[in-house]
Amino acid sequence: MAYVALYRKWRPTTFADLVGQQHVSRTLAQAIETGRVGHAYLFSGPRGTGKTSTAKILAKALNCVKGPTPEPCNACESCLRVNDGTSMDVFEIDAASNRGIDEIRGLRETVKFVAADGKYKVYIIDEVHMLTSEAFNALLKTLEEPPERVVFILATTEIHKVPATIQSRCQRYDFKRISARDIEGRLRYVADHSDIKADDDALAIIAREADGGMRDALSTLDQCAALAEGTVTAKVVSDMLGLIGREFVTDMLAALAAHDAKAVLSLISKIIAEGKDVKELAAELIAELRAVMVYQAAGTLEGVAIHSMPEELLKKEATYFRPESFMTMMKILHDALSEMKWSTEPRITIETALLDICGMGNAPSSNVEAPLSQANEPRNEAMTAGGAVPVTDTRIAELTARIAELSTKVAALESRPATVQKPADEAPTKPKKKMPSPKAASASVPQSGARPVKTPEGQKLWENLLASLASEERHHVMHNCVSKGEFVGTTPGFIHLWFKSSFLRGRVERKDYKDVIDEKLAKLTGETWHVVCDEPTPEPPKPAPAPEPRPEYVPDLASMPEEQRKPIETAIDYFGDDFIPLPDDKDYLPPEDDEN
């Protein structure tokens, strides 16, 4: 006889065999007992959680010779045919390959006929969310009012893709992920009854990696049993699934807690040399840290079932880190895991992340005894939360002295009185090395009555200023901006410019530009000079043109025919004899009659 895979051989055959779905099995069993069997059911949930198995159990319960019964016998001809998939009254339809409207129309035709052998016709439509919109519409009426003794069971892993009109016509049952503890218990039962020797640690890893799916767990156990030479061990499972392994993970945590960067890099090299994926290293470290964090906070194994570990190891690793460091470490690893999905060099990413954690101040708290000698040694380091370079006591002293020195300089600058601009006739003969403060500069404005005058000396000074700015590469942008201005003239101590562009004018008036220009002017003249941007003088409005004299017009009424004269005389009686001639412009002439 051909070999039958474990997930097929150990498929649940009764409601009692369902693992982790008691809320579904109990409700369906009670509905059968009370005779309240619905005409349409919708089973939703993750893969491998028992949706199709429950549908077949329900079909057997309805058509068993003892039924309808919540406990099918699995011995009568009807039950055996359902188990074998040869029943004439139970139809399994894969919606992924039969998703069109033609298939649903064919289904509607077969629904009309009565059951061949059993009491009910059962239609199991798997992956129903794959049906097209037209197929769903064709199914609506039949699903709402099917013939007597016809039951529809729809199964899907993506309930959000099933139209609301379909969902409203079904009794919905949500299948949940099966806990690792329940999966591990079922695997132990299957292994013991299938002559498979397996360690508890190996089954715990399989249960954890199944992610709530019993079918995946049984398939993994099947593969490991074929790979193992006698007993399924944790190493066999780890190698088959490509996992890093408990030994590497615990050693890595110990190296991180000891701040041993050399050991961290050495472990990464070994993992890569064995063909392991560094992404898996990050994922397993996150799971391990989560388990240690929960155990450290609660002091119990409850809530850690998703990552089953020996309590002795958890207790030891809980002394490695401070409680507040777990969130930071897991965030660093989560960020690295996300970055490695797109990185061409994932090794660099994981090395950077682990060295970042290695540099953190994550030594155990004072009330926990650290297992590593390095953790108990006094550390004169102040670490940043993100794991920056350690700061020694000497460095702290240097920074403190530097801060005191800067504070003294700031106090001296604040106590110095502000300089006041001297009149032009008392200006110093030597250039000032320091420019006046902003307050003094704002006070340095030309007298209101002075008007700028263009002189050869001023024009020369303006040209020398532009040449000085152009001579330095770092002032090329400033030269381009200032050169767009027009030299207006000078007043005592001031050079006046005018800009057509308000943007350029505002840029030259900013302190950084004015300070450089004033310093250039001081070097060129040996005196204190400032640049001033004059406001543009608005042009006076142009006078309105004088109205042209209107020519006098007197019509010759005596020479006009009577039919033309009478209307004009009537108009004169009403409006007077002040005639205004029409201009010689065709736009003022009346339109000519269009004969067409």
C-alpha positions in Angstrom: 0.0 0.0 0.0 1.3 3.5 -0.9 2.5 5.6 2.0 0.0 8.2 3.3 1.3 11.5 4.6 0.8 12.1 8.2 -1.5 15.1 7.7 -3.9 12.9 5.6 -3.6 9.8 7.8 -4.3 11.8 11.0 -7.0 14.1 9.6 -9.7 14.5 12.3 -12.7 12.2 11.7 -15.0 13.3 14.5 -15.7 16.6 16.2 -13.8 15.3 19.3 -10.6 15.0 17.2 -10.6 18.6 16.2 -7.7 20.4 18.1 -8.0 24.0 19.2 -11.5 24.6 17.7 -13.8 23.5 20.5 -16.0 26.6 20.0 -16.8 25.4 16.5 -17.2 21.7 17.1 -19.4 22.2 20.2 -21.7 24.5 18.4 -22.1 22.3 15.3 -22.7 19.2 17.4 -25.4 20.9 19.4 -27.0 22.2 16.2 -27.2 18.6 14.9 -28.6 17.3 18.2 -31.4 19.9 18.2 -32.2 19.6 14.5 -31.2 23.2 13.7 -28.9 22.5 10.8 -28.4 25.5 8.6 -28.5 25.5 4.8 -25.2 27.5 4.4 -22.1 27.8 6.5 -19.0 30.0 6.1 -15.8 28.7 7.6 -12.9 31.3 7.8 -9.5 31.2 9.3 -5.7 30.6 8.7 -4.5 27.7 6.7 -4.3 24.2 8.3 -6.6 25.0 11.2 -9.3 22.4 10.3 -11.8 24.1 8.0 -12.1 21.4 5.4 -11.8 18.7 8.0 -14.8 20.2 9.9 -16.8 20.4 6.7 -16.2 16.7 6.0 -17.1 15.8 9.6 -20.3 17.7 9.2 -21.1 16.0 5.9 -20.6 12.6 7.6 -22.7 13.6 10.6 -25.6 14.5 8.3 -25.5 11.4 6.1 -24.4 8.7 8.6 -26.7 5.7 8.9 -27.1 6.7 12.6 -27.7 10.3 11.8 -28.0 13.0 11.7 -25.7 12.5 14.6 -22.9 14.6 16.2 -20.8 11.4 16.4 -20.5 9.8 13.0 -19.6 6.1 13.1 -16.9 6.2 10.4 -17.8 2.6 9.7 -20.9 2.7 7.6 -20.7 2.9 3.8 -21.7 6.6 3.7 -19.0 7.6 6.2 -16.4 5.5 4.4 -17.2 7.1 1.1 -16.9 10.6 2.5 -13.5 9.7 4.0 -12.4 8.3 0.6 -13.8 11.2 -1.4 -16.1 9.0 -3.4 -19.5 9.9 -2.0 -22.2 10.8 -4.6 -23.8 13.2 -2.2 -20.8 15.2 -1.0 -19.2 17.5 -3.7 -15.8 19.2 -3.0 -15.3 22.1 -5.3 -12.0 24.0 -5.6 -13.0 27.6 -6.3 -9.4 28.4 -7.3 -9.7 26.3 -10.4 -13.5 26.5 -10.8 -14.1 30.2 -10.3 -16.2 31.2 -13.3 -19.9 31.7 -13.8 -20.2 28.5 -16.0 -19.1 26.3 -13.1 -21.7 27.9 -10.8 -24.4 27.5 -13.4 -23.6 23.8 -13.6 -23.8 23.7 -9.8 -27.2 25.3 -9.8 -28.5 22.6 -12.2 -27.3 19.7 -10.0 -28.7 21.2 -6.8 -32.2 20.4 -8.0 -31.7 16.7 -7.8 -32.2 14.8 -4.6 -29.5 13.0 -2.7 -28.4 9.6 -4.2 -27.6 7.6 -1.1 -27.7 9.8 2.0 -30.2 12.2 3.5 -28.4 15.5 2.5 -26.5 16.8 -0.5 -23.4 18.7 0.8 -21.5 21.2 -1.4 -18.0 22.1 0.0 -16.5 25.1 -1.8 -12.9 25.6 -0.8 -11.1 28.9 -1.2 -14.5 30.5 -2.0 -13.0 34.0 -2.1 -11.4 33.1 -5.5 -14.8 33.1 -7.3 -15.4 35.9 -9.7 -18.0 38.6 -9.1 -20.3 37.1 -11.7 -20.0 33.7 -10.1 -20.9 35.1 -6.7 -23.9 36.8 -8.2 -25.0 33.6 -9.8 -24.7 31.8 -6.5 -26.7 34.3 -4.4 -30.2 33.1 -5.1 -29.4 29.4 -4.8 -27.4 30.1 -1.6 -30.3 32.0 -0.1 -33.1 29.5 -0.9 -31.6 26.1 -1.7 -33.7 23.1 -2.3 -34.7 21.0 0.8 -31.9 18.9 2.3 -29.0 20.8 0.6 -26.2 22.2 2.6 -23.5 24.6 1.4 -20.2 24.9 3.3 -17.9 27.7 2.1 -14.3 27.8 3.3 -11.9 30.7 2.9 -8.6 32.0 4.3 -9.4 35.6 3.2 -12.8 36.4 4.6 -12.6 40.1 3.6 -12.7 39.1 -0.1 -16.1 37.4 0.3 -18.9 39.8 -0.6 -21.2 40.9 2.3 -24.2 39.6 0.4 -22.7 36.1 0.5 -21.7 36.4 4.2 -25.2 37.5 5.2 -26.7 34.3 3.8 -24.4 32.0 5.8 -23.7 31.0 9.4 -20.1 32.2 9.9 -17.6 30.3 12.0 -14.1 31.7 12.6 -11.3 29.2 13.1 -8.4 30.5 15.2 -4.7 29.7 15.2 -4.0 26.6 17.3 -1.7 27.2 20.3 1.8 25.8 20.3 0.9 23.8 23.4 -2.0 22.1 21.7 0.0 21.4 18.6 2.8 19.9 20.6 0.4 17.6 22.4 -1.1 16.4 19.1 2.3 15.8 17.6 3.3 13.7 20.6 0.1 11.6 20.2 0.8 11.2 16.4 4.4 10.3 17.0 3.7 7.7 19.6 1.0 6.1 17.4 3.2 6.2 14.3 6.3 4.6 15.7 8.2 7.9 15.4 10.8 8.6 18.1 11.0 12.3 18.7 12.5 14.5 21.5 10.2 16.9 23.3 12.5 19.8 22.3 12.2 18.8 18.7 8.4 18.7 18.9 8.4 22.1 20.7 10.3 23.7 17.8 8.0 22.2 15.2 5.0 23.5 17.1 6.4 26.9 17.4 7.4 27.2 13.7 4.0 25.9 12.6 2.5 29.3 13.4 -0.8 27.9 14.5 -1.3 25.5 11.6 -1.7 21.8 12.5 -1.3 20.6 8.9 2.1 22.4 8.6 3.2 20.9 11.9 2.3 17.3 10.8 4.0 17.9 7.4 7.2 19.1 9.2 7.2 16.1 11.5 6.8 13.8 8.5 9.8 15.4 6.8 12.0 15.2 10.0 11.1 11.6 10.5 12.3 10.8 7.0 15.5 12.8 7.6 16.4 11.6 11.1 18.4 8.4 11.6 16.4 7.0 14.5 15.2 9.9 16.7 13.9 13.3 15.7 16.1 15.7 17.6 16.1 19.5 17.9 19.2 19.7 15.7 17.5 17.7 13.0 14.5 20.0 13.1 16.7 23.1 13.1 18.7 21.9 10.1 15.6 20.9 8.2 13.8 24.3 8.8 17.0 26.3 8.4 16.9 27.6 11.9 19.9 29.1 13.7 19.5 26.8 16.7 19.3 27.2 20.5 23.0 27.0 21.1 23.9 29.9 18.7 21.1 32.1 20.1 22.1 31.5 23.8 25.7 32.1 23.0 24.9 35.3 21.2 22.8 36.6 24.1 25.7 35.9 26.5 28.1 37.7 24.2 25.8 40.7 24.0 25.4 40.9 27.7 29.2 40.7 28.2 29.7 43.5 25.6 32.1 41.1 23.8 32.2 42.5 20.3 34.8 40.0 19.2 32.6 37.1 20.3 29.6 38.6 18.5 31.4 38.9 15.2 32.9 35.4 15.6 29.4 33.9 16.1 28.1 35.7 13.0 30.9 34.2 11.0 30.2 30.7 12.2 26.5 31.1 11.4 27.2 32.2 7.9 29.8 29.5 7.4 27.2 26.9 8.3 24.9 28.3 5.6 22.4 29.9 8.0 20.4 32.9 7.1 21.2 36.0 9.1 17.5 37.1 8.8 16.6 34.0 10.8 19.2 35.0 13.4 17.5 38.4 13.9 14.1 36.7 14.1 15.1 34.1 16.6 16.9 36.7 18.7 13.7 38.8 18.8 11.7 35.7 19.9 14.3 34.8 22.6 14.4 38.3 23.9 10.6 38.5 24.1 10.5 35.2 26.0 13.2 36.4 28.5 11.5 39.8 28.9 8.1 38.1 29.7 9.8 35.7 32.2 11.8 38.5 33.8 8.6 40.6 34.3 6.3 37.7 35.4 8.7 35.2 36.8 6.7 32.4 35.2 6.4 30.4 32.0 2.8 31.5 31.5 2.6 33.6 28.3 5.8 32.3 26.9 4.3 29.2 25.2 4.8 30.8 21.8 8.5 30.3 22.3 8.8 27.3 24.5 12.1 27.2 26.5 13.5 25.4 29.5 12.7 27.4 32.7 16.3 27.1 33.9 17.6 28.8 30.7 15.1 31.5 31.0 16.0 32.2 34.6 19.7 32.4 33.6 19.1 34.7 30.6 16.8 36.9 32.6 19.8 38.1 34.7 21.7 39.3 31.6 19.8 42.5 30.9 18.0 45.4 32.6 14.2 45.5 32.1 14.3 48.8 30.2 16.9 47.6 27.7 14.6 44.9 26.1 12.5 47.4 24.1 15.6 49.1 22.6 17.3 45.8 21.7 14.2 44.4 20.0 13.6 47.7 18.1 17.2 47.6 16.8 16.7 44.0 15.6 13.3 44.8 14.1 14.7 47.7 12.1 17.6 45.5 11.0 15.2 42.7 9.9 13.2 45.2 7.8 16.3 46.6 6.2 17.7 43.2 5.4 14.7 42.5 3.1 16.1 45.1 0.7 19.8 45.1 1.5 22.3 43.6 -0.8 24.7 43.0 2.1 22.5 41.6 5.0 25.6 40.6 6.9 26.7 44.2 7.3 23.2 45.1 8.6 23.1 42.4 11.2 26.7 43.1 12.3 25.9 46.8 12.7 22.7 46.0 14.7 24.4 43.5 17.1 27.4 45.7 17.7 25.0 48.6 18.4 23.3 46.4 21.1 26.7 45.2 22.3 27.7 48.8 23.1 24.5 49.5 25.1 24.5 49.8 28.8 22.5 46.7 29.3 24.2 45.2 32.3 21.9 43.5 34.8 20.4 45.5 37.7 22.0 45.4 41.1 19.5 42.9 42.6 20.2 40.3 39.9 23.4 38.2 39.9 25.0 38.2 36.5 26.3 34.8 35.2 29.2 36.5 33.4 32.3 37.8 35.0 32.3 40.8 32.8 28.9 41.8 34.0 30.1 42.0 37.6 33.1 44.2 36.9 32.8 47.9 37.7 32.2 49.9 34.6 33.0 53.6 34.5 31.0 54.2 31.4 27.9 56.3 30.6 26.2 54.8 27.7 23.5 56.5 25.5 20.2 54.8 25.0 21.0 54.1 21.3 24.3 52.3 22.1 26.8 55.1 21.3 30.5 55.1 22.1 31.2 54.9 25.9 32.0 58.1 27.7 34.7 57.7 30.3 35.2 59.7 33.5 38.1 61.6 31.9 36.0 62.5 29.0 33.2 63.8 31.3 35.8 65.9 33.1 37.0 67.4 29.8 33.5 68.2 28.7 32.7 69.8 32.1 35.7 72.1 31.8 34.9 73.0 28.2 31.3 73.9 29.2 32.6 76.1 32.0 35.0 77.9 29.6 32.2 78.5 27.1 29.9 79.8 29.9 32.6 82.4 30.9 33.0 83.6 27.3 29.2 84.0 26.9 29.0 86.0 30.2 31.8 88.3 29.0 30.1 88.9 25.7 26.7 89.7 27.3 28.3 92.2 29.8 30.2 94.1 27.0 28.4 97.4 26.1 27.1 97.9 22.6 29.2 100.1 20.3 27.7 103.4 19.0 28.4 104.7 15.6 30.6 107.8 15.6 29.8 110.8 13.3 31.6 110.8 9.9 34.0 113.6 10.8 35.2 111.6 13.9 35.5 108.3 12.0 38.8 106.5 12.9 41.6 106.6 10.4 42.2 102.8 10.8 39.8 100.1 9.7 38.0 98.3 12.4 38.7 94.6 12.7 35.3 93.8 14.2 32.1 94.8 12.6 29.5 96.7 14.7 26.8 94.6 16.4 23.3 94.3 14.9 22.0 96.9 17.2 24.8 99.4 16.3 24.3 98.5 12.6 20.6 99.2 12.7 21.4 102.6 14.3 23.9 103.3 11.5 21.6 104.9 8.9 22.2 108.0 6.8 20.8 111.3 8.0 17.3 111.9 6.7 18.2 115.1 4.8 21.3 113.7 3.0 20.8 112.7 -0.6 23.2 110.4 -2.4 25.6 112.0 -4.9 27.4 110.3 -7.7 31.1 111.2 -7.6 34.1 109.6 -9.4 35.5 108.5 -6.1 32.2 106.8 -5.2 32.0 105.1 -8.6 35.6 103.9 -8.1 34.8 102.6 -4.6 31.8 100.7 -6.0 33.9 99.1 -8.8 36.6 98.1 -6.3 34.0 96.5 -4.0 32.7 94.3 -6.9 36.2 93.4 -7.8 37.0 92.4 -4.2 34.0 90.2 -4.0 34.7 88.5 -7.3 38.3 87.8 -6.3 37.3 85.3 -3.7 35.6 82.1 -4.8 33.6 81.8 -1.6 32.0 85.2 -2.4 31.0 84.5 -6.0 27.3 84.0 -5.2 27.4 87.3 -3.2 29.1 89.1 -6.0 26.4 87.9 -8.5 23.7 89.2 -6.2 25.4 92.6 -5.4 26.4 93.2 -9.0 22.7 93.2 -10.0 22.3 96.5 -8.0 22.6 99.9 -9.5 25.0 102.4 -7.9 23.0 105.4 -6.8 25.7 107.5 -5.1 27.3 108.1 -1.7 26.6 110.0 1.5 29.2 110.4 4.3 30.0 106.8 5.4 27.4 105.2 3.2 27.2 103.7 -0.3 23.7 103.6 -1.8 22.4 100.9 -4.1 19.1 100.4 -5.9 17.7 97.0 -6.9 14.9 96.3 -9.3 14.3 92.9 -7.7 12.9 93.0 -4.1 14.3 89.6 -3.5 17.9 90.6 -4.3 17.4 93.8 -2.3 16.2 91.8 0.8 19.1 89.4 0.4 21.8 92.1 0.4 20.2 93.7 3.5 20.5 90.5 5.5 23.2 90.6 8.2 25.5 88.0 6.7 25.9 89.9 3.4 26.0 93.3 5.0 28.8 92.3 7.4 31.0 91.0 4.6 30.3 94.1 2.4 31.0 96.5 5.2 34.2 94.7 6.0 35.3 95.0 2.4 34.5 98.7 2.3 36.5 99.2 5.5 39.5 97.5 4.0 39.2 99.5 0.8 38.8 102.9 2.4 40.4 102.6 5.8 37.2 103.9 7.3 33.9 102.6 8.5 31.4 102.4 5.6 28.0 100.8 5.2 25.9 99.7 2.3 22.3 101.0 2.1 19.6 99.8 -0.3 17.4 102.7 -1.2 13.7 102.3 -1.8 12.6 102.8 -5.4 11.2 106.3 -6.0 7.7 106.0 -7.5 7.2 107.9 -10.7 4.6 110.7 -10.6 1.4 109.9 -12.4 1.1 111.2 -15.9 -1.5 114.0 -16.5 -4.6 113.1 -18.2 -4.7 114.2 -21.8 -6.8 117.4 -22.5 -10.0 116.8 -24.4 -9.9 117.7 -28.0 -12.1 120.6 -29.1 -15.4 119.4 -30.6 -16.1 120.7 -34.1 -19.3 122.7 -34.5 -21.9 121.1 -36.7 -24.9 122.8 -38.2 -27.1 120.8 -40.6 -28.6 122.5 -43.7 -32.2 121.8 -43.0 -33.5 124.0 -45.9 -31.8 121.9 -48.5 -33.1 118.6 -47.0 -36.1 116.8 -48.4 -39.2 117.0 -46.3 -39.1 113.3 -45.2 -35.6 113.8 -43.8 -36.2 117.3 -42.3 -39.3 116.5 -40.2 -37.6 113.9 -38.0 -34.6 116.2 -37.4 -36.9 119.1 -36.5 -38.8 116.9 -34.1 -35.5 115.9 -32.4 -34.5 119.5 -32.1 -37.8 120.3 -30.4 -37.0 117.5 -27.8 -33.2 117.7 -27.4 -32.1 121.1 -28.7 -29.8 122.0 -31.6 -26.5 120.9 -30.0 -25.3 118.6 -32.8 -22.4 116.1 -32.3 -20.9 114.8 -35.5 -20.0 111.0 -35.7 -16.3 110.2 -36.0 -15.0 108.9 -39.3 -14.8 105.3 -38.1 -16.6 102.3 -39.5 -17.3 101.0 -36.0 -19.7 103.9 -35.4 -21.6 103.5 -38.7 -24.8 101.6 -38.7 -24.6 98.1 -40.1 -25.5 97.6 -43.7 -28.5 95.5 -44.5 -27.6 91.9 -45.4 -29.6 91.0 -48.4 -28.9 87.3 -47.8 
